[in-house]
């Protein structure tokens, strides 16, 4: 299992100069988050207790926050369970089955049996011993929104109370705990917004930790040279970028830039740029107040046809098909 994150900012994260007028890549990604189909369940489990979950269904995100007490979480196929205690937070995007229990010898039932006990968002379950309180949150994200987030975070992500979390991060967790303990007017709306904040703070915490990887998107934007090129892409996505012009932004030779970009991000600069253009195009299409021609020009394409071809290659559907699909979401 992945060790809990500790809060030390990787070298370069605070040293990289901010270029006036440039868009911050992390802000761009986080600003696109939109939560849908949010659900929250508060489990008040008394020992002995245990259940197994078959995993997430569809494009869902699950977070598990231990408010108090202790538990063991074990993913199917892994030899050992991970101990959890008050303040621990887990976020997962995958659909691996898992089980939770107060002890390895406790009886494990299917989660469907536990869900039957849910009353007003609260499940009280177990044998009457010491209590463990856990919040389970589920929500969905648009496919285009989820892709950058999935590429940033490890699967699953563990954050520990031992980590030096910010007061704001802890406040969001406390508000979620309070909102699920005593739901009030517009609780579902409040919980959705708190989920969005929770995801932002979790990414911030991971980005500033020693657990952040040496390769991948966070490593790239933390690098002084690659970060400049990515900022330039994001700030002027409409420009006719080439490897040469991006290399100049990074203050590197063309060959050195292309090689380093590929080694850190796992794809070429122009392949990365295309994916980000499709992400931005999708956000504009969802907004519904911009023509496809305007979208195409805004993200660097000369015509609707050229945008449509690129969009279909990346997403497997046309922009109009994507607009129709998004319109049917709950």
Buried (B, 14 or more C-beta within 10 A) or exposed (E): BEEBBBBBBBEEBEEBEEBEEBBBBBEBBBEBBBBEBBBBBBBBBBBBBBBBBEBBEEBBBBBBBBBEBBBBBBBEEEEEBBEBBBBBBBBBBEEBBBBBBBBEEBEBBEBEEBEEEBEEBBBEBBEEEEBBBBBBBBBBBBEBBBBBBBBBBBEBBBBBBEBEBBEEBEBBBEBBBEBBBEBEEEBEEBBBBBBBBBBBBBBBBBBBBEBBEEEBBBBBBBBEBBBBBBBBBBBBBBEEBEBEBBBBBBEBEBEEBBEBBBEBBBEEBBEBBBBBBBBBBBBBBBEEEBEBEEBBBBBBBEEBEEBBEBBBEBBEBBBEBBBEEBEEEE
